[in-house]
């Protein structure tokens, strides 16, 4: 399936908020996220966004708010895991003067700030059981009291929450209320990890490069490009930090690499090593139609030799030493396996932008563990 490098179509709809254009992706999982956002944005239903750290949960919450009828009012953000539990109640509900030591003035809480708008409660799984009871009441009745007050305050708010924890397991261990979970989880949205959306990596890199170019103060600055080998390495990497890790890497490379083209040797050792480990086992072995034993061994040898050659910049004597074999034997295997052509194409430039693509120049379908090619970058 061929896909063009572009943002989700909704980004071009003039009725939609510009904030939505920050969410980049064309894989099936992200298309499902986009569809859910479109359906729930202009409702008041509570939304629970789940996913690993760095997958874009807050960005998704902002997209929902920015495309809702509440868009002209505030979206208040609070990270429940970043504030000590003894202070979180005051942050949420506010307090009256003299409510506790140090409360010299009355203060409104985040719920009052969000009146008429949206409140986003990040890391909701870190909230203490005592506060969970009070949050449940706000969800049910849209009212609460400030700390140290008996006056009930009514608000009109929409609650969006997020967590990187498994709340079902937290319910089983008794650290999260089951009734609160069902109140929060009216509309569930799961953000896929970057490792599950490999085909979106070139799109995301293009987006981050364009952001860097737009914010650069250098005169005549041009958007960076990636060599084919460097791009394949990034696609093969597991990305435990997800999109946040990728964005930080692109910023670092854009600043530190002087050349217009970012090459394999410019990448951090950690990424090269972990990508190489994954790449040692041929992808064909992971597919349903397994090859014969001899074919798998031949493919393994080919991959191993190519890795050694690339790592030593195709200096055959060094590659032979790395492989613990004679140079003559290595040369014979290179000829037998017809690997010479790889030397001339190992660092072809790659830029994730439609106007620079060449037909058939960069196809990453062979790098993805899917039954069908997920993305083919062509003109």
C-alpha positions in Angstrom: 0.0 0.0 0.0 1.6 3.3 -1.1 1.3 6.2 1.2 2.3 9.8 0.6 4.3 11.7 3.3 1.6 14.1 4.6 -0.2 15.0 7.8 -3.6 13.5 8.5 -6.1 15.0 6.1 -8.0 16.7 8.9 -5.0 19.1 9.1 -6.1 20.8 5.9 -9.7 21.3 7.1 -10.0 25.1 7.8 -12.6 24.3 10.5 -10.1 22.3 12.5 -7.6 23.8 15.0 -4.0 24.3 13.9 -3.1 22.2 17.0 -4.3 19.2 15.2 -1.6 19.5 12.6 0.9 18.5 15.2 -0.3 14.9 15.3 1.5 13.1 12.5 0.7 9.6 11.3 -0.8 7.5 8.5 -0.6 4.0 10.0 -3.8 2.1 10.8 -3.5 2.7 14.5 -3.2 6.4 14.2 -6.1 6.6 11.7 -8.2 5.0 14.4 -7.1 7.6 16.8 -7.9 10.4 14.4 -11.4 9.0 13.8 -12.1 8.8 17.5 -11.0 12.4 18.1 -13.3 13.6 15.3 -16.2 11.7 16.8 -15.8 12.8 20.4 -14.3 16.3 20.1 -17.6 18.2 20.1 -19.1 16.2 23.0 -18.8 16.4 26.7 -17.9 12.8 27.3 -15.0 12.0 29.5 -12.0 10.5 27.7 -9.2 8.3 29.0 -6.0 8.3 26.9 -3.6 5.4 27.6 -0.2 4.7 26.2 3.5 4.6 27.0 5.3 7.8 27.9 6.2 10.0 24.9 3.4 8.7 22.6 1.6 12.1 22.4 -1.2 11.7 25.0 -1.3 15.4 26.0 -1.2 16.4 22.3 -4.2 14.2 21.7 -6.0 15.9 24.6 -5.3 19.3 23.2 -6.6 18.2 19.8 -9.9 17.1 21.4 -10.2 20.4 23.3 -9.2 22.6 20.4 -11.8 21.1 18.1 -14.7 21.2 20.7 -17.3 23.8 21.5 -15.2 24.6 24.5 -12.2 25.7 22.4 -12.6 29.4 23.4 -12.2 28.6 27.1 -9.2 27.3 28.9 -7.7 23.8 28.8 -6.1 23.4 32.2 -3.3 20.8 32.5 -2.3 19.1 35.7 0.2 16.2 36.1 -1.1 14.3 39.1 2.2 12.4 39.4 4.3 15.6 39.6 2.6 17.0 42.8 2.8 15.5 46.2 -0.5 13.9 47.3 -0.8 16.3 50.3 -0.7 19.3 47.9 -2.7 17.8 45.0 -6.1 18.4 46.8 -5.4 22.1 47.1 -4.2 22.3 43.5 -7.4 20.7 42.2 -10.0 22.2 44.5 -8.4 25.4 45.8 -8.4 26.5 49.4 -9.6 29.2 51.8 -7.5 31.5 53.9 -6.3 29.6 57.0 -7.2 26.2 55.7 -3.7 24.9 56.6 -0.4 26.3 57.6 0.9 28.7 54.9 -2.6 29.3 53.4 -2.4 33.1 53.9 -4.8 33.9 51.0 -7.7 32.1 49.4 -6.8 30.4 46.1 -8.9 28.9 43.4 -8.1 25.4 42.2 -7.7 23.9 38.7 -11.3 22.9 38.5 -12.5 26.5 38.9 -9.8 27.7 36.4 -11.2 25.2 33.9 -14.9 26.2 34.3 -16.5 26.3 30.9 -13.5 24.5 29.4 -11.5 21.3 29.8 -9.2 19.9 32.5 -6.6 17.4 31.5 -5.4 15.2 34.3 -2.2 13.5 33.3 -0.8 10.5 35.2 -4.2 9.9 36.7 -3.0 6.5 37.9 -0.8 8.2 40.5 -3.7 9.9 42.3 -4.2 8.7 46.0 -7.4 6.7 46.8 -8.7 9.6 49.0 -8.6 12.1 46.2 -10.1 9.5 43.8 -13.3 9.6 45.9 -13.5 13.4 45.6 -12.8 13.3 41.8 -15.6 10.8 41.4 -18.0 13.3 42.9 -16.8 16.0 40.5 -17.4 13.7 37.6 -20.9 12.7 38.9 -22.2 16.1 40.1 -19.9 18.7 38.7 -19.4 20.3 42.1 -16.9 20.4 45.0 -15.8 22.4 48.0 -12.5 24.2 48.4 -10.2 22.9 51.2 -11.3 24.6 54.4 -14.7 25.6 53.1 -18.3 24.2 53.3 -19.5 26.3 50.3 -20.3 24.1 47.3 -19.0 25.4 44.0 -20.6 24.3 40.8 -18.6 24.1 37.5 -19.1 23.2 33.9 -16.0 21.2 32.9 -15.0 18.4 30.6 -12.5 15.9 32.1 -9.9 14.2 30.0 -7.4 12.0 31.7 -4.3 10.0 30.7 -2.0 7.4 32.1 0.8 5.1 31.2 -0.2 2.5 33.8 -2.5 -0.4 33.5 -5.5 0.8 35.5 -7.1 -2.7 35.4 -4.2 -4.1 37.3 -4.3 -1.1 39.6 -7.9 -2.0 40.4 -7.0 -5.6 41.2 -4.2 -4.4 43.6 -6.6 -2.0 45.2 -4.7 1.2 44.3 -7.4 2.5 41.9 -11.2 2.7 42.3 -13.2 0.6 39.9 -16.1 3.0 39.9 -13.8 5.9 39.0 -12.2 3.9 36.2 -15.6 3.4 34.5 -16.4 7.1 34.9 -13.2 8.1 33.3 -13.1 5.4 30.6 -16.3 6.4 28.8 -14.2 7.1 25.6 -11.0 5.1 25.6 -8.1 6.2 23.3 -4.9 4.1 23.1 -1.8 5.8 21.7 0.4 3.2 19.9 4.1 3.1 20.7 6.4 4.3 18.0 7.8 0.7 17.7 4.3 -0.3 16.5 4.1 2.4 13.9 7.4 2.1 12.0 5.9 3.4 8.8 5.3 6.8 10.4 8.9 7.4 11.4 9.9 9.1 8.1 6.8 11.3 8.4 7.7 12.3 11.9 11.3 13.0 11.1 10.2 15.2 8.2 7.9 17.1 10.6 10.6 17.6 13.2 13.1 18.7 10.6 10.6 21.3 9.3 10.1 22.5 12.9 13.8 22.9 13.4 14.2 24.8 10.2 11.3 27.1 11.1 12.8 27.9 14.5 16.4 28.2 13.3 18.1 31.6 13.4 20.7 30.7 10.9 20.5 32.6 7.6 20.1 30.4 4.6 19.6 27.3 6.7 18.5 24.3 4.7 16.5 21.3 6.0 18.8 18.3 6.8 18.6 15.1 4.8 19.3 11.5 5.9 21.3 8.9 4.1 19.4 5.7 3.3 21.5 3.7 5.8 20.9 6.2 8.6 17.1 6.2 7.9 17.0 2.4 7.9 18.8 2.4 11.2 16.3 4.7 12.8 13.4 2.6 11.5 15.0 -0.5 13.0 15.5 1.0 16.4 13.0 0.1 19.1 12.4 3.7 20.4 11.7 3.0 24.1 11.1 6.8 24.6 8.7 6.9 21.7 8.1 10.1 19.8 9.7 12.3 22.5 12.9 10.4 22.1 12.8 10.7 18.3 12.1 14.5 18.4 15.0 15.0 20.9 17.3 13.0 18.6 16.4 15.0 15.5 17.0 18.3 17.4 20.4 17.0 18.5 21.5 15.9 15.1 20.2 19.1 13.4 22.4 21.1 15.7 25.5 19.0 16.0 25.9 17.6 12.5 27.5 20.2 10.2 26.9 18.4 7.0 23.7 18.8 5.1 23.3 15.0 5.1 23.0 13.1 8.4 24.8 9.7 7.9 25.0 6.5 9.7 28.2 7.5 11.6 26.4 10.6 12.9 23.9 8.5 14.9 24.4 7.7 18.6 26.2 4.4 19.3 23.3 3.1 21.4 20.9 3.4 18.4 23.4 1.8 16.0 24.1 -1.1 18.3 20.5 -1.9 19.2 19.4 -1.5 15.6 22.2 -3.8 14.4 21.2 -6.5 16.9 17.6 -6.4 15.6 18.8 -6.4 12.0 21.0 -9.5 12.4 18.0 -11.8 12.2 16.4 -11.7 8.7 12.9 -10.3 8.6 11.8 -13.2 6.5 12.3 -15.5 9.5 9.7 -13.5 11.4 7.0 -13.9 8.7 4.5 -16.7 8.4 6.0 -18.3 5.3 9.3 -19.4 6.8 12.2 -20.2 4.3 14.0 -23.4 4.2 16.9 -23.9 6.6 19.6 -23.4 4.0 18.0 -20.3 2.7 17.7 -18.8 6.2 21.4 -19.6 6.9 22.5 -18.0 3.6 20.4 -14.9 4.4 21.9 -14.7 7.9 25.4 -14.9 6.5 24.6 -12.2 4.0 23.3 -9.9 6.6 26.2 -10.5 8.9 28.8 -9.8 6.2 27.0 -6.7 5.1 26.9 -5.4 8.7 30.7 -6.0 9.1 31.4 -4.3 5.8 29.3 -1.3 6.6 30.8 -1.0 10.0 34.3 -1.0 8.6 33.4 1.3 5.6 33.9 -1.6 3.3 37.6 -2.1 4.1 37.6 -5.9 3.5 40.7 -6.6 5.7 39.1 -5.0 8.7 35.7 -6.7 8.0 37.5 -10.1 7.8 39.1 -9.5 11.1 35.8 -8.5 12.6 34.2 -11.7 11.2 37.3 -13.8 12.3 37.9 -15.2 8.8 40.5 -14.9 6.1 40.3 -11.9 3.8 40.4 -14.2 0.7 37.4 -16.2 2.1 35.5 -12.9 2.6 36.2 -11.7 -0.9 35.0 -15.0 -2.3 31.7 -14.8 -0.3 31.1 -11.2 -1.4 31.4 -12.3 -5.1 29.3 -15.5 -4.6 26.6 -13.6 -2.8 26.7 -10.7 -5.3 27.2 -8.1 -2.6 29.4 -5.6 -4.5 26.3 -3.5 -5.5 25.6 -2.7 -1.9 28.9 -0.8 -1.6 27.9 1.8 -4.1 24.4 2.3 -2.5 25.1 2.1 1.2 24.9 5.9 1.8 22.5 7.2 -0.8 20.8 10.4 0.5 17.3 10.2 1.9 15.1 13.2 2.6 11.6 12.7 3.9 10.0 15.2 1.6 7.9 14.5 -1.5 9.7 16.9 -3.8 13.1 15.1 -3.3 11.9 11.5 -3.7 13.0 9.4 -6.7 10.8 6.6 -8.0 11.7 3.4 -6.1 14.5 5.1 -4.2 13.5 4.3 -0.7 11.0 1.5 0.1 10.9 0.5 3.8 8.3 -2.3 3.5 11.0 -4.9 3.9 11.8 -3.3 7.3 8.3 -3.7 8.7 6.9 -6.7 10.4 3.6 -6.6 8.5 2.0 -9.0 6.0 1.8 -6.2 3.4 4.1 -3.2 2.7 2.9 -0.4 5.0 4.6 2.4 3.3 6.4 2.9 0.1 8.0 6.3 -0.4 7.9 7.2 -4.1 7.1 10.2 -6.1 
